[in-house]
Amino acid sequence: MTEQESIKEEITTVEKSSPQQVVKTTKQLEPAVKMEHPQKVFEKMKTIFWFYQIIWYIVAVVEILLGFRFFLKALAANPFSGFTFFINSITNPLTLPFQGIFGASINGIYVVEWSTLFAMVVYLLLAYGLVELFQFIKPVTKEEVEQTVDQTT
């Protein structure tokens, strides 16, 4: 018998016509794979899920800002008004790597910046790829986190 095994004997008396003893022997084995404490697993899963939420929140803010930039330029908004100037100054660093990839379509005072649309797609794909990379390393879904919460409470 190894350290991982333990033997447990239970004696049950069965009475019908004459008393008899039945000996039931059970062997309990320690699992070969050690499991982490459920609270630690929950904390890890919650942290990873929280990280996913932060990634998508940042991407949503970036996409909204770039969307404002695209529509303000397409609708020929005054670049010197406060809001338009603010949006353009915040989004310039985000669109700078993509300037020059596609030319802008200009029709009178209306400008369609294709590079801004391309930047929106690239940032969305980068976020999706980052989340999938972490999902590949340690898969966590919202349902898993909720299931773990339900099991621990």
GULO-337049 format. One line per field, with one value per residue (C-alpha): z, y, x; chain; residue in one letter. Coordinates in steps of 0.02 Angstrom, whole numbers. Each point is the difference from the previous one (the first is absolute). Example, Ala and Ser with C-alpha at 12.3 -4.5 7.8 and 13.67 -1.06 7.14 Angstrom:
// GULO-337049
zz	(390_-33)
yy	(-225_172)
xx	(615_69)
mol	(A_A)
type	(A_S)
//
This chain:
// GULO-337049
zz	(0_-48_88_-117_42_155_43_87_71_46_93_-24_94_-100_99_-83_77_71_24_-130_-19_-168_-19_-133_-45_-102_-64_-21_-115_-10_-173_-111_-55_140_-17_53_132_-82_67_-85_-163_14_32_-151_-112_64_-32_-177_-36_74_-117_-149_54_12_-175_-75_97_-66_-178_14_53_-142_-127_57_-10_-172_-55_56_-95_-158_3_49_-148_-117_48_-17_182_41_55_112_106_174_-14_-174_49_157_-97_-134_127_98_-152_-96_92_-33_-187_-27_-39_-134_-88_-180_-20_-87_-76_64_-112_-13_-72_26_187_43_41_16_92_-50_114_151_-50_-26_172_78_-80_51_182_7_-72_119_150_-63_-29_174_83_-103_47_185_-33_-78_151_131_-65_105_-46_96_30_79_119_47_21_113_102_18_56_130_81)
yy	(0_171_167_53_-147_-21_-147_25_-144_10_-139_-13_-123_-70_-81_-118_-170_-7_147_13_122_73_81_135_55_157_68_188_63_175_73_-14_180_126_124_180_67_60_176_14_-66_126_144_-46_-17_163_91_-66_42_175_21_-46_132_132_-41_15_160_82_-57_67_171_1_-54_134_136_-56_-10_179_53_-88_75_175_4_-80_128_145_54_159_-60_153_-32_-66_-175_-34_65_-109_-158_32_33_-158_-112_65_-119_-144_32_53_-177_-19_169_-19_-181_58_169_108_24_187_70_187_25_-181_-117_-188_-63_-182_-17_35_-141_-113_48_-45_-173_-29_49_-111_-148_31_-4_-156_-84_48_-69_-160_-19_8_-113_-125_10_-12_-16_96_45_101_-158_-85_145_2_-190_9_138_-106_-152_96_84)
xx	(0_70_-15_-138_-114_-105_-110_-165_-100_-182_-87_-186_-109_-143_-140_-118_-17_175_118_137_141_42_169_11_176_27_163_19_135_70_-24_153_-23_-1_-142_16_-113_-163_24_171_-72_-142_120_106_-151_-72_165_12_-182_27_149_-112_-124_136_63_-174_-35_158_-38_-178_65_128_-132_-122_133_56_-183_-27_156_-58_-175_56_120_-126_-132_123_-7_94_174_19_-154_39_-72_69_172_-4_-48_131_138_-41_-14_151_120_-120_-10_180_66_-133_18_50_-57_-158_-30_-141_-151_-34_-160_-3_10_-47_145_-13_154_17_151_-111_-117_149_68_-169_5_182_-30_-153_97_146_-116_-87_169_62_-156_11_183_-44_-148_122_116_-138_-178_-125_-177_-127_-100_152_24_-185_0_151_-82_-157_102_100_-150)
mol	(A_A_A_A_A_A_A_A_A_A_A_A_A_A_A_A_A_A_A_A_A_A_A_A_A_A_A_A_A_A_A_A_A_A_A_A_A_A_A_A_A_A_A_A_A_A_A_A_A_A_A_A_A_A_A_A_A_A_A_A_A_A_A_A_A_A_A_A_A_A_A_A_A_A_A_A_A_A_A_A_A_A_A_A_A_A_A_A_A_A_A_A_A_A_A_A_A_A_A_A_A_A_A_A_A_A_A_A_A_A_A_A_A_A_A_A_A_A_A_A_A_A_A_A_A_A_A_A_A_A_A_A_A_A_A_A_A_A_A_A_A_A_A_A_A_A_A_A_A_A_A_A_A)
type	(M_T_E_Q_E_S_I_K_E_E_I_T_T_V_E_K_S_S_P_Q_Q_V_V_K_T_T_K_Q_L_E_P_A_V_K_M_E_H_P_Q_K_V_F_E_K_M_K_T_I_F_W_F_Y_Q_I_I_W_Y_I_V_A_V_V_E_I_L_L_G_F_R_F_F_L_K_A_L_A_A_N_P_F_S_G_F_T_F_F_I_N_S_I_T_N_P_L_T_L_P_F_Q_G_I_F_G_A_S_I_N_G_I_Y_V_V_E_W_S_T_L_F_A_M_V_V_Y_L_L_L_A_Y_G_L_V_E_L_F_Q_F_I_K_P_V_T_K_E_E_V_E_Q_T_V_D_Q_T_T)
//
